[in-house]
């Protein structure tokens, strides 16, 4: 079965503003996000991609644009099932403000029980994303063979939920996974089990340096929905 290269979109204007963008339109890459996406073709230069699949949201399409420019023979496929979680009434709100909501504790500690007001549950989010990957695995294998590799650009919570599925990990543990903007995660699927071969690889270890404002507490805050200030 194919190998899936999961790319989280580059840093967005919502990330830098600390806003939970969700599916709100008009959320673009910021200057750093554009630079991250511009570097993506070189990072994946040795990987023979057979297809590029993207969330329909602008920040994901902008992230893969340089990759498609570098490989003009590839077609962009839009897949609605890997779009951002529908955060409903939470969409567009500041993460700092949401941290005081009682539901946020459920999102962090018991996400399988979390459903966003006016939006979807995290269980439903994971189920649609897993179904999309299974369908694309079959489609890519049929068209290009079992050794094929393809890329999929999506969002923090989506990628974390796919990693949890690949590891046989309960959704309630998925907040322990971290994927930074424009990080690359690779899952090799086989007939009997998936193998996680890369997780959140950015090629930059700067984020491992001690945080200036409060170590573990800051890390917990940044782990908020969708990867913290990367929650978009």
SVG drawing of the C-alpha trace seen along z (x, -y; Angstrom):
<svg xmlns="http://www.w3.org/2000/svg" viewBox="-25 -39 43 47">
<polyline fill="none" stroke="black" stroke-width="0.4" points="0.0,0.0 1.1,-3.6 3.2,-5.9 1.4,-9.1 3.2,-12.3 1.2,-14.5 2.0,-18.2 0.5,-20.7 -0.1,-24.1 2.5,-26.8 2.1,-29.4 -1.0,-31.4 -2.3,-34.9 -4.6,-33.2 -1.6,-31.4 0.2,-34.6 -3.0,-36.3 -3.7,-33.4 -7.1,-32.9 -8.9,-29.6 -9.7,-30.1 -11.5,-26.8 -13.1,-27.0 -13.4,-30.8 -12.6,-32.1 -9.7,-34.3 -7.1,-32.9 -3.8,-33.1 -0.2,-32.2 1.7,-34.9 5.3,-35.9 6.9,-33.0 4.3,-30.6 5.0,-31.6 8.7,-31.1 8.0,-27.6 5.9,-26.6 8.6,-27.9 11.1,-25.6 8.8,-22.6 9.8,-21.5 13.5,-21.2 12.6,-19.3 10.7,-16.7 13.0,-16.8 14.0,-13.1 10.4,-11.9 8.7,-10.7 5.2,-12.0 2.4,-10.6 -0.3,-13.0 -1.0,-16.0 -4.2,-16.2 -5.3,-19.2 -7.8,-20.5 -10.0,-23.1 -9.0,-25.9 -6.8,-28.7 -3.9,-28.2 -3.4,-24.6 -3.7,-25.4 -1.2,-28.2 1.2,-25.7 1.3,-23.2 1.4,-25.8 5.2,-26.0 5.4,-22.2 3.0,-22.0 4.9,-24.7 8.1,-22.6 6.3,-19.5 3.8,-20.8 2.9,-17.3 1.1,-16.8 -2.6,-17.7 -4.0,-19.2 -6.9,-17.1 -9.2,-18.9 -10.5,-16.6 -13.2,-18.1 -12.9,-15.3 -9.5,-16.5 -10.7,-20.1 -10.2,-21.7 -12.4,-20.5 -15.7,-22.5 -15.3,-24.4 -18.7,-26.0 -19.3,-28.9 -15.6,-28.8 -14.4,-29.7 -12.7,-33.1 -12.3,-33.4 -9.0,-34.0 -7.4,-30.9 -6.6,-32.8 -10.3,-33.5 -11.2,-29.9 -8.9,-28.6 -11.4,-29.7 -14.3,-27.7 -15.2,-24.5 -15.3,-22.6 -11.6,-23.3 -10.7,-21.0 -12.7,-18.2 -11.0,-19.0 -7.6,-18.6 -8.3,-15.7 -11.2,-13.7 -11.5,-14.7 -13.5,-11.7 -16.3,-13.3 -15.9,-16.8 -18.4,-18.3 -18.1,-22.0 -21.2,-24.1 -22.7,-24.6 -19.9,-22.4 -18.8,-18.8 -17.4,-16.3 -13.8,-15.4 -14.8,-11.7 -16.6,-12.7 -13.5,-14.7 -11.2,-11.8 -13.6,-9.3 -14.0,-11.4 -10.2,-12.0 -9.4,-8.3 -12.0,-7.4 -10.5,-9.9 -7.0,-8.4 -8.2,-4.9 -10.0,-5.9 -7.0,-7.7 -4.7,-4.8 -6.8,-2.5 -7.0,-5.0 -3.3,-5.7 -2.4,-2.0 -4.7,-1.2 -3.3,-3.9 0.4,-3.8 1.1,-0.6 1.7,0.4 5.1,-1.4 3.6,-4.8 4.0,-7.9 1.6,-10.9 1.2,-14.1 -1.7,-15.4 -1.9,-18.9 -4.2,-19.4 -4.5,-20.9 -3.1,-20.2 -6.0,-18.3 -6.6,-16.3 -3.0,-15.2 -2.8,-14.4 -5.9,-12.3 -4.5,-10.4 -1.3,-9.7 -3.3,-8.4 -5.2,-6.1 -2.0,-4.8 -0.5,-4.1 -3.6,-2.4 -3.9,-5.2 -7.2,-6.2 -8.3,-9.7 -8.2,-10.7 -4.4,-10.6 -4.0,-12.5 -3.2,-15.8 0.1,-14.3 1.1,-14.5 2.6,-17.8 2.8,-18.8 4.2,-22.3 3.2,-24.5 4.6,-23.1 5.9,-20.0 6.1,-16.7 4.7,-13.5 5.0,-10.2 2.9,-7.0 3.7,-3.9 0.6,-1.7 0.8,2.0 -1.8,4.8 -1.6,5.6 -0.6,2.3 0.5,-1.3 4.0,-2.4 4.8,-5.9 8.1,-6.8 8.3,-10.5 6.4,-12.8 6.3,-16.6 9.6,-16.9 10.5,-20.5 14.3,-20.1 14.5,-22.9 15.2,-22.1 14.8,-25.6 11.4,-24.8 13.2,-22.4 14.9,-25.3 13.6,-26.3 10.7,-28.7 11.2,-32.2 7.8,-32.4 7.2,-29.4 8.2,-26.0 5.6,-23.3 2.8,-25.8 3.4,-27.5 3.7,-24.1 0.3,-23.1 -1.2,-26.4 0.2,-25.9 -1.3,-22.4 -4.7,-23.9 -7.1,-22.9 -5.3,-22.4 -1.8,-22.7 -2.2,-25.9 -1.4,-29.2 -1.1,-26.9 -4.8,-26.2 -5.9,-26.9"/>
</svg>
